[in-house]
């Protein structure tokens, strides 16, 4: 992708579209499912003052980057300008840190990472082909950073389910003050 815009959905590292347009996103999801690529096991667990990451063996056509992503489950922002001025925007899975912590070449890989490497309520790991290609596998760990409260459940999504694709759903709503569905 050459630039970022919102609302955006990126599928398989290369296909893109507006998330509220399921007729454009559904074919991208279907095409991604047809791709044959390694799917190594990936796990992360709290270990002392940090995290232990394990990636299993698999066929690697090229190197894959191990990304450590710190995120907040929920964030509220007072909107000061624009069509939503005076409202509160609620965002979910807000990325707070994004850091490369290793490279996988097909052999089993174990990494120990300091808790200070991630910021947020939750930790996500991504194994991404060629550093910016398709995601091969992913894992999450709730409340990775000491001092952050762990929420027991993810807030329920509100809105209209536009389409369902296996474990994924495209859900759109109209936030207070917005003119159109997002």
N, C-alpha and C positions, 0 to 999 in steps of 0.2 A: 504494500500500500504506500502511496506517495504522500498522503496527508491524512489528518484526523478531522472528523466532523462528528456532530451529534444530531439526532440519535444515530448510533452506528452499531452494526453487528458485523463482526469479522468471523468468517467461517473457514476453518482449515488453514488459517494463516494467509489466505490469498483472496478468497471470495468476500465480497462486501455488499452491504445493503442497509436500508433503513429497517430497523427491527419491527416497525409497525406495518410493514408491507410483506405479509406472509407469502404471497404469491411469488415474490422475488427471492425470499429467504429459503423456502421449502426446497426448491431445486438445488440450492447450494448445499443444504444439509444432506439431501439424498446423494449427491455426488461425493460428498466427503465420506459417507458410509461405505462407498464402493471402493475407496482407495485401499490398497494393500501396503501396510507399513508396519514396522516393529511396534509392539505394544508391551514393553517390558514392565515388570511389576515396579511399583514405586510406593515407598512407605516413609512416614515421618513420625517421630515420637519425641516427647520431652525427654531430655537426658541431662541430668544435673542442671547447670545454668544455661543450657542451650538445647539443641535439637540434634537427633541422629537421623540421617537420611540414608535410605538404602534403595538402590536401583538394581534390579535383577539383570541377568544376561539377556541378550537379544541380538538379532542381526542388525548391524548399523551400516547403512550405505554411506553415511557421513557423520561427523560429530554432531552431538545434540547438546545444547546449553541447558544447564540446570538453573532455573530461575527461582529465587526465594522472594515471595510476594507477601508483604504485610498489608493487611486490610482491616478496615472497620466494618462491622456488620451493618451499622446504621449510622447516618450522619444527617443532622438537620441544619439548614442554612436559612437565615432570614433574607428574603429577596428584597433588595433595595431599589432596583430599577427594572424597567421593561414591562412586558405584559403581565408578569406575575408579581409585580411590585406589591409589597405589603403582606405577602403570603410566606409560608415556611415551606421550603423544598425539602423533601425527605429522599435521601439517596441510600442505596443499599450496596454492600460489597465495594466500598470506596477504597481504592488503592492508596496506601500511605508510604510504602517503600517497595522498591523493585531492584533486585540485585542478583547478578550472576554469581553463583557459588561453586561452579564446577562444570566439567565437560564429560559427557558419557560417550564412549566409543564402542559400545557393544558388550564390554566385559562388566561383571558385577562391580558396583561402585558403592562405597560407604563413605559418607561425609559427616563430620561433626562441625556444627555451626553455632556460633555464639548467639544468645538471645538478643543481643544488641544489634544483630544484623537485620532484624525485622521490627517494624513499628506497626502497632494496631492490635485489634481484638482477636484476630484470627490469622493463621498462616496458610498460604497456598504454595504448593510447589508445582512447577510446570517443567516438563521436559520437551524442549522445542528444537526441532530439526534445523540445522544450519543457523541457529541463533535467531532467525526471524521467519522461519517456515512453519509448517504444520505442528501442532501440539501432539506429541506422541502419547503422553499420559499425564495425569495430574493427581494430586492428593491434597487434602486439607487437614488442618489441626486447629481446633477451637482454642481460644485464649492462650496464644503462645507466649505472650510477654507478661512477666510477673507484674501484678498491680492492676491489671485490667480485669474487669468482671466478666465472667463467661455467661452468656445468655443460654438458657436451656433449649429454646427453640427459635428458629428463624421466623421473623414476622410473616404473617400470611400475606400473600400477594393479592392485591385488589385489582379489579379490572375485568376486561373481557378476554377470554382465551380465544385467540385468533386461529391457532393451529397447534397440533401436538405432533412431535417427532420423536418417538421413543421416549427417552427420559427428559426431553426438552419440550418446553411449551413457550409459545410466543404470547405474551399477555400485554394488552394495551389499556391505558386508562386516560382520563382527562383530569389532571391535577387542578385544585382550586385556582381559579384565575386564568387558566390556560384556555385558549380558543379552540384548540383541536386535540384530538386523541394523540397520546405519545407512547 
